[in-house]
Amino acid sequence: MRTVRIIGAPTDYGANRRGVDMGPSAIRYAGLAAAVEQVGVDTVDDGDVRAPHAEERDPEAETLTSGRAKFLRETREVVTSLADRVADALAAEELPLVLGGDHSVAIGSVTGSARDADVGLVWFDAHGDFNTPETSPSGNVHGMPLAAVLGVGEFAGVGWATAAGLSPENVAIVGLRDVDERERTAIADSGVTAFTMSDIDERGITSVVDDALDVATDGTDGVHVSLDLDWLDPREAPGVGTPVRGGVTYREAHSALEAVADCGRLRSLELVEINPILDERNETASLATELAASALGKQIL
């Protein structure tokens, strides 16, 4: 396994509830580097991308052609810088591990990973994140990153947001359980493969994740994994901004990330939406470090 480069993206532009900007610090404090190094992988911490505080900026200062996307200018600044950091890590033959921040940072993670390669994407999340400024009921960009990287709707032709080396046929969402009505239609029409919690209930986590990885590895140079901690049930991960009951269990989450490691095609990874203000004894950040270790090859025996 090549060296893992840790990159923080401390943003909370994408959500109404403040606090996820402290997620990178919480994950580091929970012992991320030590957890990864115990797997036998070297780490280097590249620090944080500069992210101005939300209260210093006008949330409506920049728009796309229509609709509403709050803090779009700030999101663009952060994800552009993050994409460069991710691409630089890959050029140095390192594996970028991005720490969010809200899920809007995935725009930078994915565009950076797909800059000079064809990539697949596995999106572990309770939500579709497939809204656009036109369809979003809130204008919160953390509900838009998957649509953005695929160039859906108002994101079509937006260079900083669209991932050049990503095709919807190589994207799999795993664990959906909270999807807006217009978002549901957009996902169905997109070519993306979506697995709901019902699929996991019926078939089991291993079968579903294996299918998702088949989608993401078909003809690609590697897989980016985007892990929103609200994918887990709130009893397992209480420190998230948008909890939804009925998520995956602790053991299911580890099984999923172990499958990622077993496939041998992990190119880049991110952990997002951890809110220490809402957490209990840094429990969610600690869980994130464990899941990162599983994705990077930690084994029981």
C-alpha positions as CSV (number, residue, x, y, z in Angstrom):
1,M,0.0,0.0,0.0
2,R,1.4,3.4,-0.9
3,T,1.7,6.3,1.5
4,V,-1.6,7.9,2.6
5,R,-1.7,11.7,2.4
6,I,-4.2,13.3,4.8
7,I,-5.9,16.5,3.6
8,G,-8.3,18.5,5.7
9,A,-11.2,20.5,4.2
10,P,-12.8,22.3,7.2
11,T,-16.0,23.6,5.6
12,D,-19.5,24.1,6.8
13,Y,-20.9,26.1,3.9
14,G,-23.1,23.3,2.7
15,A,-25.4,22.9,5.7
16,N,-27.7,24.8,8.0
17,R,-26.2,23.4,11.2
18,R,-22.8,24.7,12.1
19,G,-19.9,22.5,13.4
20,V,-18.9,20.2,10.6
21,D,-15.9,22.5,9.9
22,M,-14.4,21.0,13.0
23,G,-14.6,17.5,11.6
24,P,-11.0,17.2,10.3
25,S,-9.7,18.2,13.7
26,A,-11.9,15.7,15.5
27,I,-10.8,12.9,13.2
28,R,-7.2,13.7,13.7
29,Y,-7.7,13.9,17.5
30,A,-9.3,10.5,17.4
31,G,-6.0,9.0,16.2
32,L,-6.4,8.7,12.5
33,A,-2.7,8.6,11.7
34,A,-2.0,6.0,14.3
35,A,-4.9,3.9,13.2
36,V,-3.7,4.0,9.5
37,E,-0.1,3.3,10.5
38,Q,-1.2,0.2,12.5
39,V,-2.3,-1.2,9.2
40,G,1.3,-0.9,8.0
41,V,0.7,2.2,5.9
42,D,2.8,5.4,6.2
43,T,1.0,8.7,6.5
44,V,1.8,12.3,5.8
45,D,-0.5,15.1,6.9
46,D,-0.8,17.8,4.4
47,G,-2.7,20.1,6.7
48,D,-6.0,21.8,5.7
49,V,-7.2,23.6,2.6
50,R,-7.9,27.2,3.5
51,A,-11.6,27.7,4.1
52,P,-12.8,31.2,5.1
53,H,-15.4,31.3,7.9
54,A,-18.9,31.4,6.7
55,E,-19.8,34.4,8.8
56,E,-17.1,36.4,6.9
57,R,-18.9,35.8,3.6
58,D,-22.1,36.6,1.8
59,P,-23.9,33.3,1.0
60,E,-25.6,34.8,-2.1
61,A,-22.5,36.4,-3.6
62,E,-22.3,33.9,-6.5
63,T,-24.9,32.0,-8.4
64,L,-25.2,29.6,-11.4
65,T,-27.6,30.2,-14.3
66,S,-30.7,29.6,-12.1
67,G,-31.8,28.4,-8.7
68,R,-30.1,28.9,-5.4
69,A,-26.8,27.5,-4.0
70,K,-25.6,29.2,-0.8
71,F,-21.9,29.9,-0.4
72,L,-21.2,28.8,-4.0
73,R,-18.2,31.2,-4.3
74,E,-16.7,29.8,-1.1
75,T,-17.4,26.2,-2.2
76,R,-15.7,26.9,-5.5
77,E,-12.6,28.3,-3.9
78,V,-12.2,25.4,-1.5
79,V,-12.9,22.6,-3.9
80,T,-10.6,24.0,-6.5
81,S,-7.8,24.1,-4.1
82,L,-8.7,20.6,-2.7
83,A,-8.8,19.1,-6.3
84,D,-5.2,20.3,-6.8
85,R,-4.1,18.8,-3.5
86,V,-5.7,15.5,-4.4
87,A,-4.3,15.4,-7.9
88,D,-0.8,16.3,-6.5
89,A,-1.0,13.4,-4.0
90,L,-1.9,10.9,-6.8
91,A,0.9,12.3,-9.0
92,A,3.2,11.5,-6.2
93,E,1.8,7.9,-6.1
94,E,0.2,8.6,-2.7
95,L,-3.4,7.8,-1.7
96,P,-5.3,11.0,-0.8
97,L,-7.5,10.7,2.3
98,V,-9.7,13.8,2.6
99,L,-11.3,14.8,5.9
100,G,-14.5,17.0,5.7
101,G,-16.2,19.3,6.4
102,D,-19.6,19.0,4.8
103,H,-20.2,16.8,1.8
104,S,-19.7,19.6,-0.7
105,V,-16.0,19.0,-0.4
106,A,-16.5,15.8,-2.4
107,I,-16.6,18.1,-5.5
108,G,-12.9,18.7,-5.0
109,S,-12.0,15.2,-4.0
110,V,-13.7,13.6,-7.0
111,T,-12.6,16.2,-9.6
112,G,-9.0,15.9,-8.3
113,S,-9.1,12.1,-8.4
114,A,-10.6,12.1,-11.9
115,R,-8.4,14.8,-13.4
116,D,-6.1,12.5,-15.3
117,A,-7.8,9.1,-15.0
118,D,-11.1,7.3,-15.5
119,V,-12.5,6.7,-12.0
120,G,-15.4,4.9,-10.5
121,L,-17.2,6.2,-7.5
122,V,-18.9,4.5,-4.5
123,W,-21.0,6.9,-2.5
124,F,-22.0,5.6,1.0
125,D,-24.7,8.0,2.1
126,A,-28.2,8.1,3.5
127,H,-29.0,10.9,1.0
128,G,-28.7,11.1,-2.8
129,D,-26.8,14.4,-2.9
130,F,-28.3,14.7,-6.4
131,N,-30.1,18.0,-6.1
132,T,-29.1,21.1,-8.1
133,P,-29.6,24.8,-7.4
134,E,-32.9,24.5,-9.3
135,T,-34.3,21.5,-7.5
136,S,-32.8,22.0,-4.0
137,P,-35.5,22.9,-1.4
138,S,-32.8,24.5,0.8
139,G,-30.0,25.8,-1.4
140,N,-27.5,23.8,0.7
141,V,-24.6,22.6,-1.5
142,H,-24.0,19.6,0.6
143,G,-27.1,18.1,-1.0
144,M,-25.6,18.7,-4.5
145,P,-22.1,17.3,-4.9
146,L,-22.9,14.1,-6.7
147,A,-25.0,16.0,-9.3
148,A,-22.2,18.6,-9.5
149,V,-19.4,16.1,-10.4
150,L,-21.6,14.5,-13.0
151,G,-22.5,17.8,-14.6
152,V,-26.3,17.5,-13.9
153,G,-28.6,20.4,-14.5
154,E,-27.1,23.8,-13.8
155,F,-23.7,22.2,-13.2
156,A,-23.4,21.2,-16.9
157,G,-20.3,22.8,-18.3
158,V,-19.2,24.2,-14.9
159,G,-15.5,23.3,-15.2
160,W,-14.5,23.5,-11.5
161,A,-17.4,21.2,-10.5
162,T,-17.6,18.5,-13.2
163,A,-15.3,15.5,-13.0
164,A,-13.8,14.9,-16.4
165,G,-13.0,11.2,-15.9
166,L,-16.2,10.1,-14.3
167,S,-19.1,8.5,-16.0
168,P,-22.5,7.9,-14.3
169,E,-22.3,4.2,-15.4
170,N,-19.4,3.9,-13.0
171,V,-21.2,5.5,-10.0
172,A,-22.9,3.5,-7.3
173,I,-24.8,5.0,-4.3
174,V,-25.1,2.6,-1.3
175,G,-27.6,2.9,1.6
176,L,-30.1,5.5,0.4
177,R,-33.0,6.1,2.8
178,D,-33.8,9.9,2.5
179,V,-34.3,11.2,-1.0
180,D,-36.2,14.3,-2.2
181,E,-39.0,13.8,-4.8
182,R,-37.2,15.7,-7.7
183,E,-33.9,14.1,-6.7
184,R,-35.5,10.7,-6.9
185,T,-36.4,11.3,-10.6
186,A,-33.0,12.7,-11.4
187,I,-31.2,9.7,-10.0
188,A,-33.5,7.3,-11.9
189,D,-32.8,9.2,-15.1
190,S,-29.0,9.5,-14.6
191,G,-27.5,6.1,-15.3
192,V,-26.2,5.9,-11.8
193,T,-26.7,2.7,-9.9
194,A,-28.5,3.2,-6.6
195,F,-28.9,0.7,-3.7
196,T,-31.3,1.6,-0.9
197,M,-31.3,0.3,2.7
198,S,-34.1,-2.0,1.6
199,D,-31.6,-3.6,-0.8
200,I,-29.2,-4.1,2.1
201,D,-31.9,-5.5,4.3
202,E,-32.9,-8.0,1.6
203,R,-29.6,-9.0,0.2
204,G,-27.0,-8.2,2.9
205,I,-24.3,-5.6,2.9
206,T,-21.6,-7.8,1.3
207,S,-23.6,-8.6,-1.7
208,V,-24.7,-5.0,-2.3
209,V,-21.2,-3.6,-1.8
210,D,-19.7,-6.2,-4.1
211,D,-22.1,-5.1,-6.8
212,A,-21.4,-1.5,-6.2
213,L,-17.6,-2.1,-6.5
214,D,-18.3,-4.0,-9.8
215,V,-20.0,-0.9,-11.1
216,A,-17.2,1.4,-10.0
217,T,-14.3,-0.8,-11.2
218,D,-15.7,-1.6,-14.7
219,G,-13.2,-0.2,-17.1
220,T,-11.8,2.4,-14.6
221,D,-8.4,3.2,-13.3
222,G,-9.5,3.0,-9.7
223,V,-12.3,3.9,-7.2
224,H,-13.0,6.9,-5.1
225,V,-14.9,6.2,-2.0
226,S,-17.0,8.9,-0.4
227,L,-18.2,8.1,3.1
228,D,-20.8,10.3,4.7
229,L,-21.0,9.3,8.4
230,D,-24.8,9.8,8.3
231,W,-24.8,6.6,6.3
232,L,-24.7,4.8,9.6
233,D,-27.6,4.6,12.0
234,P,-27.5,7.6,14.4
235,R,-27.1,5.2,17.3
236,E,-23.7,4.3,15.9
237,A,-22.7,7.7,14.6
238,P,-24.6,10.4,16.6
239,G,-22.3,13.3,15.6
240,V,-23.7,14.1,12.2
241,G,-25.7,17.1,11.0
242,T,-28.4,15.3,9.2
243,P,-29.1,12.0,11.0
244,V,-31.7,9.6,9.6
245,R,-32.9,6.6,11.5
246,G,-32.5,3.1,10.0
247,G,-28.9,3.3,8.8
248,V,-26.3,0.6,8.6
249,T,-24.9,-1.0,11.8
250,Y,-21.3,-0.8,13.1
251,R,-20.5,-4.2,11.8
252,E,-22.1,-3.7,8.4
253,A,-20.1,-0.5,7.9
254,H,-16.9,-2.3,8.6
255,S,-17.8,-5.2,6.3
256,A,-18.5,-2.6,3.5
257,L,-15.1,-0.9,4.0
258,E,-13.3,-4.3,4.3
259,A,-14.8,-5.1,0.9
260,V,-13.4,-1.9,-0.5
261,A,-9.9,-2.9,0.7
262,D,-10.3,-6.5,-0.7
263,C,-11.1,-5.2,-4.1
264,G,-7.6,-3.7,-4.3
265,R,-8.7,-0.7,-6.5
266,L,-9.1,2.1,-3.9
267,R,-7.7,5.3,-5.5
268,S,-8.9,8.0,-3.0
269,L,-11.1,8.2,0.1
270,E,-13.0,10.8,2.0
271,L,-14.8,11.0,5.4
272,V,-17.3,13.8,5.7
273,E,-20.2,15.3,7.8
274,I,-18.8,14.7,11.3
275,N,-20.1,17.4,13.7
276,P,-18.2,17.3,17.0
277,I,-20.7,19.7,18.6
278,L,-23.4,17.0,18.2
279,D,-21.2,14.1,19.0
280,E,-20.8,12.1,22.2
281,R,-17.2,11.8,23.5
282,N,-15.9,12.1,19.9
283,E,-17.5,8.7,19.2
284,T,-18.3,9.4,15.6
285,A,-14.8,10.7,14.8
286,S,-13.4,7.6,16.4
287,L,-15.6,5.4,14.3
288,A,-14.4,7.3,11.2
289,T,-10.8,6.4,12.0
290,E,-11.7,2.8,12.4
291,L,-13.6,2.7,9.0
292,A,-10.6,4.4,7.3
293,A,-8.4,1.7,8.7
294,S,-10.8,-1.0,7.4
295,A,-10.8,0.6,3.9
296,L,-7.0,0.6,3.9
297,G,-6.7,-3.1,4.7
298,K,-7.1,-3.7,8.5
299,Q,-7.9,-7.3,9.1
300,I,-9.1,-9.3,12.1
301,L,-6.5,-12.1,11.4
